[in-house]
Amino acid sequence: MTLYLNTGADQRFVWNGNLLRELAGQPELHRFALPVIHGFIVMKPCRINGKIFEWILISRRSCFRAGVRYYVRGIDSEGHAANFVETEQIVLYEGAKASFVQTRGSMPFYWSQRPNLKYKPKPVISKTMNHMDGFQRHFDSQLLIYGKQTVLNLVNQKGSEKPLEEEFAKMSSGLNNGMLKRMGVLNVGQRIEEQAEFEKVYKNAWADNANACAVQYAGTGALKTDFTRTGKRTRWGLLMDGWNSMIRYYKNNFSDGFRQDAIDLFLGNFAVDESEGPTPLRIKKDWKFLTLPIVMLVAFSMCIVSLLLAGK
């Protein structure tokens, strides 16, 4: 784990590392260097059985192979997975500490899914790259940093994502390397699902975390968060999923390219050379980029009005 500017910050999650790089050679300025993370954090004092404990949820997005949903997929030659997020759940009670860490990221082999005006572009798996080499590098790093892993595959096992699932399963089989009773907060026989007040805090925090991370890479809140919050799908949740899906379609095809450029510029993956001509930062967007979202907004508004009137 690399430390950045003697601050104790993990370099994988320092999003302003490129901006701080000039300070690295000047020790007297280190105290002015504030590492910035991109993610989500919530800290809540909670009560169960009259015992108050601190419940914390922190998500940090990696600045390696970072980007928007369809423009950055798979891994790079170092094994860095696209849009990698580390989420840690921490419980503090009377000096005792408990931590649960989960990570998520793009399927760790070489594939792409470039936008092409289709609602869900077909994933393309590279036929020239050594997938196992990058896959091994990714999990070697995971084991070194986090220890033993439990791997959960969330990819659809049918449709356009089926080849991804099959490739992941094949490489996983060939890989060489495979919150409160102990603290005395919960009594023996009690289940966390029975603690309605804490369960509400817990579910809402995870849903808020999903929304924050989804906005950062997909441009909208997460889908199906009504189920995360309440345990069931709602009519409003379905409407919001439809709206978010339309917004994602527009952004994936018409604006995420600009957002990807901005991310690469901020992280130092791209340097502006004005001698090559005008930069994207100085080119105004054409009026056509505003037409589609306005049409979508009007159409969605009419759909909601129609549904509301039909229910009367």
Backbone bond lengths (Angstrom), bond angles and torsions (degrees), N, CA, C in turn:
res aa  C-N    CA-C-N  psi(-1)  N-CA   C-N-CA  omega(-1)  CA-C   N-CA-C  phi
1 M - - - 1.458 - - 1.528 108.96 -
2 T 1.319 117.46 119.80 1.462 122.07 -176.38 1.525 111.20 -85.63
3 L 1.330 115.64 134.37 1.463 119.88 177.05 1.519 108.89 -94.87
4 Y 1.336 116.09 145.47 1.463 119.89 -174.48 1.530 110.61 -112.91
5 L 1.327 115.63 121.42 1.467 121.85 176.22 1.526 112.54 54.62
6 N 1.329 116.33 34.23 1.470 121.12 177.94 1.514 113.26 56.47
7 T 1.321 116.99 26.71 1.467 120.11 -179.33 1.515 111.57 -98.36
8 G 1.329 117.52 -9.10 1.449 120.44 -176.11 1.512 112.46 86.29
9 A 1.328 117.61 3.05 1.461 121.31 -177.71 1.521 110.59 -82.36
10 D 1.312 116.28 138.06 1.460 122.78 176.43 1.519 108.30 -74.38
11 Q 1.332 116.68 121.77 1.463 121.18 -174.15 1.528 112.84 -59.23
12 R 1.339 117.55 -25.61 1.458 119.71 -179.41 1.519 112.44 -62.15
13 F 1.345 116.85 -24.77 1.458 120.07 -172.90 1.530 113.42 -115.93
14 V 1.328 117.57 11.03 1.471 120.64 178.67 1.526 108.64 -89.92
15 W 1.325 116.30 99.07 1.467 120.36 -174.02 1.524 113.40 -75.69
16 N 1.318 117.39 -21.45 1.471 118.88 177.87 1.531 110.77 -102.05
17 G 1.332 116.92 24.37 1.462 120.85 -179.53 1.510 113.24 -57.87
18 N 1.333 117.52 -39.29 1.458 120.86 179.58 1.524 111.30 -63.36
19 L 1.339 115.89 -37.24 1.469 119.92 -179.95 1.528 112.11 -74.02
20 L 1.345 116.00 -24.75 1.461 120.18 -178.99 1.524 112.86 -90.32
21 R 1.335 116.55 -7.77 1.461 120.22 -171.50 1.524 112.42 -59.18
22 E 1.333 117.79 -36.49 1.469 120.18 -178.46 1.521 112.02 -68.91
23 L 1.350 116.48 -19.36 1.461 119.45 178.91 1.524 112.05 -83.71
24 A 1.337 116.39 -15.19 1.461 120.40 -174.13 1.525 112.50 -60.10
25 G 1.345 117.12 -33.09 1.462 120.26 -178.52 1.516 113.55 -88.46
26 Q 1.318 117.37 7.00 1.467 121.00 -178.48 1.530 109.62 -125.91
27 P 1.339 117.30 86.05 1.473 121.74 -175.06 1.521 113.79 -53.47
28 E 1.327 116.71 -31.45 1.465 119.32 -178.15 1.526 112.38 -68.29
29 L 1.342 117.06 -15.43 1.461 120.61 -179.07 1.526 113.00 -102.28
30 H 1.327 117.92 -0.59 1.468 120.99 -176.39 1.521 112.38 -57.55
31 R 1.330 116.11 -35.76 1.469 118.00 -176.26 1.529 112.45 -69.56
32 F 1.333 116.49 -11.88 1.460 119.81 177.44 1.532 111.56 -94.63
33 A 1.329 116.57 -3.18 1.461 121.14 -177.88 1.523 109.65 -90.07
34 L 1.311 116.54 111.03 1.466 121.76 -179.29 1.528 109.99 -107.31
35 P 1.333 117.16 107.45 1.475 119.24 178.32 1.530 110.21 -64.72
36 V 1.312 116.11 137.40 1.458 122.26 -178.31 1.527 109.66 -114.99
37 I 1.333 116.88 132.27 1.460 120.49 176.10 1.529 109.32 -103.38
38 H 1.314 115.37 160.33 1.467 122.36 176.51 1.523 105.98 -120.75
39 G 1.308 117.52 114.25 1.461 119.11 -177.39 1.511 112.49 174.29
40 F 1.331 115.58 -127.80 1.467 120.69 -173.58 1.524 108.77 -157.07
41 I 1.334 117.01 145.95 1.460 120.54 176.37 1.521 109.62 -148.92
42 V 1.320 116.65 137.40 1.462 121.80 173.20 1.525 107.61 -140.15
43 M 1.342 116.56 138.91 1.466 122.49 178.22 1.523 107.39 -129.73
44 K 1.335 117.46 121.38 1.456 121.53 -175.08 1.533 111.16 -131.37
45 P 1.342 117.48 127.21 1.463 118.68 168.65 1.532 108.04 -77.32
46 C 1.329 117.51 126.70 1.464 121.89 -176.50 1.525 110.13 -123.01
47 R 1.342 115.70 159.44 1.470 120.36 -177.89 1.525 110.20 -131.91
48 I 1.330 115.57 128.58 1.458 123.24 172.52 1.523 107.68 -137.29
49 N 1.334 116.85 129.84 1.476 121.48 -178.29 1.522 112.46 56.18
50 G 1.344 115.81 32.60 1.458 119.68 179.46 1.517 114.03 76.78
51 K 1.333 117.35 3.18 1.466 121.84 -178.60 1.520 108.86 -103.77
52 I 1.319 115.51 125.92 1.471 121.24 -176.83 1.521 109.42 -96.59
53 F 1.313 115.89 128.55 1.461 121.51 177.76 1.528 108.75 -134.87
54 E 1.314 115.65 161.19 1.469 121.79 179.99 1.524 109.26 -98.00
55 W 1.331 115.77 126.41 1.465 120.91 178.38 1.526 108.18 -115.37
56 I 1.331 115.84 124.99 1.469 121.89 -172.37 1.529 109.70 -127.89
57 L 1.324 115.40 139.75 1.463 120.99 175.50 1.523 108.35 -131.97
58 I 1.331 116.56 124.08 1.464 121.75 -177.59 1.526 109.64 -130.34
59 S 1.327 116.64 127.96 1.462 121.60 173.80 1.519 109.11 -118.44
60 R 1.344 115.66 135.75 1.463 121.03 178.23 1.531 108.60 -128.84
61 R 1.334 115.91 126.06 1.461 121.15 176.52 1.517 109.81 -87.76
62 S 1.321 116.08 136.41 1.459 120.35 177.62 1.528 109.92 -72.08
63 C 1.319 115.60 145.80 1.468 119.62 177.03 1.528 110.76 -91.91
64 F 1.344 116.90 -1.61 1.466 120.51 175.13 1.531 109.28 -88.78
65 R 1.290 117.03 128.60 1.473 123.88 -177.67 1.528 110.87 53.72
66 A 1.318 115.12 46.44 1.469 121.06 179.26 1.520 110.10 -90.29
67 G 1.319 115.28 152.24 1.454 117.82 177.22 1.504 112.52 170.73
68 V 1.324 116.11 -165.83 1.457 121.99 179.85 1.523 109.12 -91.47
69 R 1.326 116.02 171.06 1.453 122.33 -165.45 1.534 115.20 -53.80
70 Y 1.330 118.39 -59.09 1.455 119.72 -173.01 1.526 114.40 -89.63
71 Y 1.316 117.49 -14.07 1.457 119.49 -176.26 1.528 112.95 -84.02
72 V 1.325 117.06 -22.43 1.466 120.41 -179.43 1.523 108.82 -131.92
73 R 1.322 115.72 113.44 1.466 122.20 -179.84 1.531 109.42 -132.70
74 G 1.338 116.83 166.78 1.458 121.01 173.38 1.521 113.80 66.86
75 I 1.348 116.06 -146.66 1.460 121.66 -177.04 1.523 110.33 -128.21
76 D 1.349 114.94 169.42 1.465 119.84 172.20 1.528 108.29 -104.98
77 S 1.320 116.56 -175.33 1.464 120.90 -175.09 1.523 113.08 -66.31
78 E 1.336 117.31 -18.55 1.464 121.12 178.44 1.521 112.55 -90.22
79 G 1.330 116.36 -3.16 1.460 119.52 179.70 1.512 114.09 89.61
80 H 1.340 117.68 9.16 1.459 120.86 177.96 1.526 109.74 -75.57
81 A 1.327 117.26 122.69 1.459 121.52 179.74 1.523 110.35 -81.95
82 A 1.326 116.12 141.55 1.465 120.92 179.67 1.525 110.67 -62.88
83 N 1.322 115.31 140.55 1.468 122.70 176.84 1.520 112.55 48.97
84 F 1.332 114.73 50.42 1.460 122.30 178.44 1.528 109.50 -75.60
85 V 1.328 116.72 131.87 1.470 122.06 179.86 1.533 109.57 -129.56
86 E 1.317 115.99 129.51 1.468 121.78 173.83 1.525 108.22 -103.57
87 T 1.324 117.48 123.65 1.460 122.22 178.99 1.520 109.27 -119.03
88 E 1.323 116.26 125.19 1.465 121.15 -179.69 1.520 110.17 -119.55
89 Q 1.319 114.82 129.97 1.464 122.07 175.56 1.525 107.48 -105.79
90 I 1.335 116.74 124.96 1.467 121.77 -174.74 1.528 109.84 -123.20
91 V 1.323 116.38 137.02 1.459 122.42 174.45 1.522 108.39 -121.84
92 L 1.340 116.39 127.99 1.465 122.43 178.61 1.528 108.97 -120.02
93 Y 1.350 116.18 126.66 1.470 119.50 -179.93 1.520 109.77 -151.05
94 E 1.328 115.80 114.20 1.464 123.70 176.66 1.524 112.18 48.78
95 G 1.318 115.71 48.37 1.461 120.57 176.78 1.516 114.32 86.84
96 A 1.326 117.48 -16.02 1.469 120.52 177.61 1.523 109.98 -85.09
97 K 1.327 116.10 148.33 1.462 121.29 -178.59 1.524 109.88 -132.37
98 A 1.304 115.98 141.23 1.461 121.21 174.41 1.517 108.20 -137.64
99 S 1.330 115.74 140.44 1.460 120.19 -176.59 1.528 110.12 -136.00
100 F 1.319 115.19 139.55 1.469 121.64 173.53 1.517 107.15 -129.47
101 V 1.336 116.49 123.77 1.467 121.35 -176.89 1.520 110.03 -116.06
102 Q 1.325 115.53 132.70 1.453 120.29 171.90 1.519 108.45 -130.27
103 T 1.317 116.23 146.27 1.463 121.20 177.80 1.515 108.43 -123.35
104 R 1.308 115.10 154.66 1.459 120.36 176.67 1.525 108.67 -145.18
105 G 1.296 115.17 153.97 1.457 119.40 179.70 1.516 110.02 -173.60
106 S 1.297 115.53 -178.78 1.460 121.12 179.17 1.532 109.86 -66.47
107 M 1.328 116.65 156.22 1.469 120.53 177.38 1.526 108.38 -54.09
108 P 1.355 118.83 125.00 1.476 121.32 -168.62 1.529 115.23 -82.65
109 F 1.323 115.33 61.80 1.459 121.15 168.23 1.524 106.69 -147.96
110 Y 1.320 117.65 -175.68 1.464 120.56 -171.85 1.534 111.10 -90.69
111 W 1.330 115.33 108.05 1.459 120.30 177.55 1.520 109.09 -152.96
112 S 1.310 116.38 166.15 1.473 121.34 -178.43 1.522 109.21 -143.65
113 Q 1.319 115.28 166.75 1.476 121.59 -179.47 1.522 108.60 -156.79
114 R 1.294 116.03 67.58 1.459 120.85 -174.06 1.525 111.40 -71.86
115 P 1.340 118.35 141.54 1.471 121.32 178.84 1.527 111.27 -65.11
116 N 1.347 115.63 139.60 1.466 120.19 -178.66 1.527 111.82 -144.21
117 L 1.350 116.43 28.37 1.463 125.40 -179.31 1.532 113.33 78.30
118 K 1.336 118.41 -9.36 1.451 120.16 173.62 1.524 108.96 -78.01
119 Y 1.345 116.04 152.44 1.469 118.66 -178.51 1.528 110.79 -60.85
120 K 1.322 117.84 -42.70 1.453 121.85 177.68 1.535 108.18 -132.76
121 P 1.339 117.56 96.78 1.465 120.60 -179.63 1.530 111.40 -58.74
122 K 1.313 116.27 148.57 1.452 121.46 -178.90 1.527 110.34 -74.10
123 P 1.356 118.18 128.30 1.464 120.80 176.70 1.526 110.53 -65.52
124 V 1.325 116.30 143.56 1.461 121.59 178.93 1.523 108.53 -122.32
125 I 1.326 116.42 120.12 1.462 122.22 178.98 1.521 109.03 -91.59
126 S 1.333 116.76 129.02 1.464 120.87 -178.01 1.530 111.15 -62.24
127 K 1.324 115.21 139.25 1.471 120.54 178.30 1.520 112.08 -103.36
128 T 1.341 116.54 -0.43 1.465 119.86 -176.25 1.518 113.69 -111.96
129 M 1.325 117.98 -19.69 1.461 121.10 -176.21 1.534 111.46 -88.21
130 N 1.347 115.15 154.62 1.460 121.02 175.97 1.527 108.43 -85.54
131 H 1.328 116.21 93.96 1.462 120.71 -175.09 1.529 112.06 -61.35
132 M 1.319 117.05 -42.23 1.461 120.20 -173.97 1.519 112.17 -65.00
133 D 1.329 116.36 -33.24 1.459 120.18 179.26 1.529 110.57 -63.93
134 G 1.346 116.92 -49.05 1.464 120.16 178.40 1.511 112.34 -66.82
135 F 1.333 116.63 -38.98 1.466 122.61 178.94 1.532 110.07 -60.63
136 Q 1.339 116.22 -44.78 1.462 121.15 179.29 1.520 111.06 -64.59
137 R 1.340 116.58 -42.10 1.468 120.53 178.58 1.534 110.84 -59.86
138 H 1.338 115.28 -41.87 1.466 119.50 -179.28 1.523 111.04 -61.58
139 F 1.318 117.41 -49.71 1.462 119.62 -176.40 1.527 112.88 -76.75
140 D 1.321 117.77 -26.48 1.473 119.45 171.90 1.519 109.94 -60.75
141 S 1.327 115.28 -43.32 1.472 120.52 178.48 1.527 110.92 -65.61
142 Q 1.330 116.41 -42.68 1.458 120.71 178.77 1.526 111.72 -59.81
143 L 1.328 116.50 -45.20 1.463 120.82 -179.02 1.521 111.39 -67.19
144 L 1.320 116.54 -36.87 1.463 120.88 -179.97 1.525 110.96 -65.99
145 I 1.326 116.54 -40.88 1.467 120.96 -175.65 1.528 112.39 -84.53
146 Y 1.332 116.78 -43.91 1.464 120.28 -171.22 1.527 114.83 -109.27
147 G 1.320 117.63 -12.51 1.456 119.45 -177.43 1.520 111.68 85.45
148 K 1.330 116.00 -154.92 1.457 121.91 -175.71 1.522 111.28 -56.89
149 Q 1.340 115.47 136.79 1.466 121.50 -175.49 1.524 112.24 -110.91
150 T 1.315 115.98 142.59 1.458 122.08 165.47 1.522 106.24 -111.82
151 V 1.324 117.08 115.51 1.466 121.41 -172.87 1.519 110.42 -98.32
152 L 1.330 116.10 128.20 1.457 122.80 179.13 1.517 109.14 -117.43
153 N 1.319 117.27 123.87 1.458 123.08 -179.20 1.525 109.27 -95.16
154 L 1.345 117.14 114.44 1.460 122.13 -178.49 1.525 113.10 -103.47
155 V 1.313 117.19 7.87 1.461 121.07 -178.00 1.530 109.88 -79.89
156 N 1.350 115.77 142.00 1.456 119.78 177.01 1.524 111.12 -58.75
157 Q 1.317 116.02 139.14 1.465 120.62 -178.77 1.529 111.93 -95.78
158 K 1.324 116.18 16.88 1.460 121.24 175.72 1.512 108.57 -148.54
159 G 1.317 116.31 172.68 1.464 120.30 179.95 1.514 112.14 72.39
160 S 1.341 115.28 -152.67 1.466 120.21 -173.91 1.526 113.11 -68.45
161 E 1.351 117.77 -20.23 1.459 120.52 -178.44 1.531 112.82 -89.50
162 K 1.330 117.18 -4.98 1.465 120.29 -178.29 1.531 113.00 -56.61
163 P 1.364 119.74 -43.79 1.474 119.08 178.55 1.526 112.77 -60.36
164 L 1.341 117.67 -34.38 1.458 120.62 177.70 1.521 110.35 -65.08
165 E 1.334 115.75 -44.70 1.464 120.56 -179.34 1.524 110.40 -62.44
166 E 1.326 117.56 -42.41 1.459 121.53 -179.42 1.521 111.56 -65.74
167 E 1.347 116.50 -40.14 1.466 120.51 179.34 1.521 110.73 -65.92
168 F 1.335 116.69 -41.95 1.460 121.27 179.53 1.526 110.52 -64.07
169 A 1.341 116.57 -44.20 1.462 120.80 -179.98 1.526 110.75 -62.71
170 K 1.337 116.48 -39.99 1.459 120.61 -179.28 1.519 111.35 -64.33
171 M 1.333 116.87 -44.58 1.459 119.67 -178.30 1.524 112.30 -74.00
172 S 1.328 117.53 -32.32 1.461 120.62 177.70 1.524 110.52 -62.94
173 S 1.335 116.26 -39.26 1.459 120.01 -179.38 1.518 111.37 -70.40
174 G 1.342 117.49 -22.59 1.458 120.67 -179.33 1.514 113.66 -97.97
175 L 1.318 117.97 3.75 1.459 121.74 -178.38 1.524 109.94 -77.77
176 N 1.319 116.91 137.92 1.462 120.87 -177.22 1.528 112.11 -72.32
177 N 1.357 118.45 -35.39 1.457 121.55 -177.99 1.519 108.89 -99.86
178 G 1.291 118.00 136.01 1.372 119.74 -169.46 1.528 114.21 -60.13
179 M 24.103 124.47 -111.47 1.461 80.77 101.18 1.411 103.58 -156.36
180 L 1.536 111.65 29.07 1.448 97.93 -167.22 1.535 108.77 -155.15
181 K 1.508 119.64 -13.98 1.467 122.21 -177.49 1.520 110.69 -67.66
182 R 1.319 116.81 -39.71 1.457 121.06 -178.63 1.520 111.16 -62.21
183 M 1.326 116.83 -31.17 1.464 121.05 179.52 1.525 111.85 -81.47
184 G 1.328 117.02 -14.88 1.452 120.34 -179.10 1.511 114.40 89.05
185 V 1.345 117.48 11.81 1.461 120.54 177.19 1.529 109.63 -77.95
186 L 1.332 116.04 -49.20 1.463 120.76 175.87 1.526 110.00 -88.54
187 N 1.322 116.38 138.23 1.454 120.59 176.92 1.526 110.30 -81.24
188 V 1.314 116.78 160.96 1.459 121.54 178.53 1.528 109.69 -59.00
189 G 1.317 116.11 131.24 1.464 120.81 179.25 1.509 113.79 91.14
190 Q 1.327 117.70 -14.09 1.460 120.10 178.52 1.525 110.53 -80.04
191 R 1.337 115.91 147.50 1.455 121.72 177.38 1.521 109.22 -116.23
192 I 1.339 115.89 142.84 1.465 119.83 -177.93 1.516 111.19 -63.11
193 E 1.365 117.35 -27.97 1.456 120.79 -179.70 1.527 112.24 -66.32
194 E 1.341 117.06 -17.75 1.470 121.27 -179.19 1.522 112.11 -85.11
195 Q 1.330 116.99 -8.21 1.469 121.19 -178.32 1.527 108.96 -93.38
196 A 1.333 115.67 85.19 1.471 121.33 -171.12 1.529 112.88 -58.51
197 E 1.331 116.87 -42.44 1.479 119.92 -177.12 1.519 110.58 -64.20
198 F 1.350 116.63 -46.40 1.461 119.56 -179.60 1.530 111.05 -70.16
199 E 1.337 116.66 -36.83 1.465 120.12 -179.70 1.529 110.74 -60.40
200 K 1.333 116.58 -37.29 1.467 120.36 178.73 1.521 110.74 -64.47
201 V 1.350 116.17 -45.85 1.466 120.65 177.86 1.527 110.09 -60.64
202 Y 1.335 115.24 -45.03 1.462 122.49 -177.04 1.530 111.68 -60.85
203 K 1.330 116.73 -51.52 1.462 120.81 -177.15 1.520 111.97 -66.46
204 N 1.341 116.79 -41.39 1.466 119.52 -179.48 1.518 111.67 -66.40
205 A 1.338 116.40 -37.71 1.467 119.28 179.33 1.521 111.11 -65.18
206 W 1.332 117.41 -43.06 1.460 120.05 178.74 1.529 111.11 -66.73
207 A 1.344 117.17 -36.29 1.466 119.92 177.04 1.526 110.94 -67.12
208 D 1.347 116.89 -40.72 1.466 120.62 177.16 1.529 110.53 -63.85
209 N 1.333 115.86 -38.83 1.462 120.94 177.51 1.527 110.63 -62.10
210 A 1.338 116.01 -44.33 1.468 120.35 178.52 1.524 111.02 -61.94
211 N 1.334 116.79 -41.64 1.470 120.65 178.90 1.518 111.46 -62.32
212 A 1.344 115.89 -46.08 1.465 120.15 -177.31 1.525 111.06 -62.56
213 C 1.335 116.81 -46.27 1.466 120.24 -179.05 1.526 111.44 -67.51
214 A 1.348 116.50 -37.09 1.468 119.77 -179.97 1.522 110.97 -66.60
215 V 1.329 117.20 -40.91 1.471 120.80 178.49 1.524 109.97 -59.64
216 Q 1.341 116.13 -37.13 1.456 120.30 -175.76 1.518 113.21 -69.26
217 Y 1.333 117.88 -31.76 1.469 117.04 -178.33 1.522 114.06 -115.22
218 A 1.357 117.89 -21.90 1.463 119.80 -178.83 1.522 112.79 -109.45
219 G 1.329 117.40 -15.26 1.460 119.98 176.77 1.516 114.99 93.35
220 T 1.362 117.90 -8.11 1.470 121.44 177.35 1.525 108.42 -138.65
221 G 1.329 115.25 172.34 1.453 119.35 173.37 1.519 110.47 -64.46
222 A 1.345 116.55 166.57 1.462 121.34 -179.17 1.525 110.43 -69.28
223 L 1.331 115.85 158.10 1.458 121.57 176.13 1.534 109.56 -88.31
224 K 1.328 115.55 153.65 1.470 123.49 175.64 1.525 114.02 61.87
225 T 1.346 117.85 26.90 1.460 118.87 177.71 1.523 112.11 -72.68
226 D 1.351 117.39 -16.66 1.462 118.75 174.65 1.528 109.85 -64.02
227 F 1.329 117.11 -34.28 1.464 120.82 177.02 1.522 110.53 -69.92
228 T 1.338 116.93 -39.75 1.467 120.58 178.27 1.520 110.80 -62.09
229 R 1.332 116.65 -40.16 1.459 120.32 -176.47 1.527 112.61 -78.02
230 T 1.326 118.01 -39.24 1.468 120.66 -170.61 1.522 114.42 -117.49
231 G 1.346 117.51 -13.04 1.449 120.16 -178.14 1.512 113.66 83.69
232 K 1.333 118.02 6.47 1.463 120.89 178.23 1.522 109.77 -150.59
233 R 1.342 115.38 155.35 1.452 120.57 176.47 1.516 109.68 -80.54
234 T 1.343 117.12 140.88 1.464 122.50 179.10 1.525 109.48 -119.89
235 R 1.338 116.07 160.83 1.463 120.01 178.86 1.523 110.36 -62.73
236 W 1.325 115.77 -40.58 1.466 119.09 178.69 1.533 110.73 -64.94
237 G 1.346 115.61 -38.50 1.456 119.42 178.17 1.519 111.62 -62.66
238 L 1.335 117.18 -40.36 1.457 121.09 177.98 1.524 111.35 -64.59
239 L 1.349 116.15 -40.75 1.469 120.06 177.62 1.526 111.06 -63.39
240 M 1.339 116.06 -42.99 1.468 119.83 -179.88 1.519 111.32 -66.42
241 D 1.345 116.74 -36.36 1.463 119.36 176.57 1.527 110.66 -63.63
242 G 1.351 116.06 -39.76 1.461 119.71 177.50 1.517 111.43 -63.65
243 W 1.328 115.49 -43.69 1.467 120.31 178.94 1.533 110.77 -63.49
244 N 1.346 116.55 -46.95 1.461 120.00 179.71 1.517 111.81 -62.86
245 S 1.332 116.70 -36.10 1.467 120.11 179.12 1.526 110.79 -64.83
246 M 1.345 116.93 -39.73 1.464 120.15 178.11 1.523 111.03 -66.45
247 I 1.335 116.06 -42.61 1.465 119.99 178.84 1.524 109.94 -62.74
248 R 1.346 116.59 -42.04 1.459 119.83 178.72 1.530 111.18 -61.70
249 Y 1.325 116.30 -41.54 1.465 119.47 -179.37 1.529 109.82 -59.97
250 Y 1.327 116.03 -45.90 1.466 119.18 179.46 1.525 111.02 -62.24
251 K 1.331 116.31 -49.12 1.462 119.90 -176.38 1.522 111.59 -64.97
252 N 1.354 116.83 -42.27 1.459 120.16 179.83 1.519 111.92 -56.83
253 N 1.337 116.74 -37.60 1.458 120.66 -172.75 1.522 114.72 -97.50
254 F 1.344 117.92 -25.05 1.463 119.08 -171.31 1.524 115.88 -123.48
255 S 1.324 119.47 -16.14 1.465 118.12 -177.45 1.525 114.84 -133.89
256 D 1.340 117.96 -15.83 1.461 119.27 -177.87 1.519 112.80 -66.63
257 G 1.331 117.36 -25.48 1.457 119.78 177.01 1.527 111.04 -60.83
258 F 1.333 116.15 -41.96 1.470 120.70 177.65 1.528 110.35 -66.22
259 R 1.346 115.65 -40.12 1.458 120.00 -179.79 1.531 110.94 -66.29
260 Q 1.332 116.35 -38.78 1.466 120.12 177.47 1.524 110.57 -63.96
261 D 1.331 116.50 -40.60 1.468 120.16 177.10 1.523 110.76 -60.80
262 A 1.339 116.18 -41.40 1.465 120.25 -179.37 1.522 111.15 -64.53
263 I 1.353 116.37 -41.64 1.464 120.42 178.98 1.527 110.38 -63.57
264 D 1.339 116.63 -45.70 1.469 120.36 179.55 1.524 111.50 -63.06
265 L 1.328 116.80 -37.40 1.459 120.97 178.81 1.523 110.65 -66.52
266 F 1.336 116.94 -44.55 1.471 121.59 -178.28 1.522 111.38 -65.85
267 L 1.343 116.84 -40.02 1.464 120.80 -177.58 1.522 113.19 -80.23
268 G 1.332 116.27 -7.65 1.458 119.23 179.44 1.510 113.83 86.10
269 N 1.353 117.33 11.67 1.461 120.29 177.42 1.522 111.85 -75.87
270 F 1.334 115.43 -14.93 1.461 121.12 -179.26 1.521 108.49 -140.05
271 A 1.324 116.65 134.06 1.458 121.54 178.21 1.517 109.07 -113.64
272 V 1.320 116.39 133.41 1.473 121.56 -178.39 1.522 110.02 -76.85
273 D 1.318 116.01 128.84 1.460 122.32 175.23 1.522 107.49 -121.46
274 E 1.324 116.51 97.55 1.460 120.58 -174.66 1.525 112.61 -69.46
275 S 1.330 117.16 -12.19 1.469 118.74 178.06 1.524 111.26 -70.90
276 E 1.355 116.04 -16.28 1.461 120.21 179.71 1.517 112.23 -86.48
277 G 1.328 117.64 1.15 1.455 120.78 179.55 1.511 111.20 120.58
278 P 1.339 117.42 -174.58 1.463 120.89 -178.56 1.522 111.48 -62.92
279 T 1.328 116.29 141.01 1.461 121.40 -179.82 1.526 110.20 -89.51
280 P 1.336 117.82 158.02 1.467 120.95 178.25 1.520 112.72 -57.33
281 L 1.351 116.09 -24.41 1.458 119.59 -177.99 1.527 111.42 -69.42
282 R 1.340 116.93 -17.93 1.466 119.98 -176.73 1.523 112.82 -109.50
283 I 1.334 115.99 4.64 1.461 120.36 179.14 1.521 109.05 -99.60
284 K 1.326 116.51 121.45 1.454 120.58 -179.23 1.522 110.04 -77.11
285 K 1.334 115.51 144.09 1.461 120.20 179.52 1.522 110.52 -68.96
286 D 1.309 114.93 142.22 1.454 121.30 178.66 1.522 110.24 -68.70
287 W 1.332 117.88 153.39 1.471 122.21 -178.99 1.526 111.62 -60.90
288 K 1.344 116.96 -24.50 1.459 119.83 -178.11 1.518 112.33 -64.14
289 F 1.343 117.51 -24.28 1.454 120.06 179.80 1.526 111.74 -70.22
290 L 1.333 117.32 -18.05 1.462 120.59 179.58 1.520 112.27 -92.94
291 T 1.327 117.46 -17.17 1.460 120.85 -175.23 1.518 112.68 -66.03
292 L 1.334 117.28 -51.06 1.458 121.18 -175.77 1.525 112.93 -60.89
293 P 1.356 120.22 -47.50 1.463 118.42 179.85 1.523 113.04 -62.38
294 I 1.351 117.54 -33.11 1.462 119.95 178.41 1.519 110.18 -67.60
295 V 1.344 116.71 -43.87 1.468 120.87 177.50 1.524 110.35 -61.33
296 M 1.341 116.93 -43.37 1.470 121.56 179.94 1.521 110.90 -62.94
297 L 1.340 116.79 -41.28 1.462 121.11 -179.86 1.521 111.01 -62.88
298 V 1.335 116.39 -45.72 1.472 120.75 179.30 1.519 110.70 -62.95
299 A 1.348 116.75 -44.50 1.469 120.69 -178.78 1.523 111.29 -63.71
300 F 1.329 116.85 -42.48 1.469 120.32 -179.15 1.523 110.45 -67.77
301 S 1.331 116.81 -38.62 1.463 120.54 178.87 1.525 110.57 -63.04
302 M 1.332 116.57 -41.70 1.480 120.32 178.06 1.524 111.20 -65.23
303 C 1.347 116.44 -35.49 1.468 120.65 178.23 1.524 111.09 -64.34
304 I 1.337 116.70 -42.89 1.470 120.66 179.50 1.514 110.70 -65.64
305 V 1.347 116.77 -44.45 1.465 120.63 178.15 1.513 110.87 -59.22
306 S 1.340 117.58 -42.84 1.460 121.84 179.77 1.534 111.19 -62.52
307 L 1.327 117.33 -41.89 1.459 121.14 178.70 1.504 112.27 -65.37
308 L 1.345 115.94 -40.51 1.473 120.24 -179.91 1.533 111.24 -66.94
309 L 1.340 115.84 -41.56 1.463 119.87 179.17 1.523 111.71 -68.60
310 A 1.344 115.93 -34.20 1.474 119.24 -179.64 1.516 111.98 -68.26
311 G 1.339 116.27 -25.41 1.456 119.92 -178.38 1.509 113.20 -81.70
312 K 1.344 118.48 -6.83 1.450 121.47 -178.90 1.521 111.64 -90.79
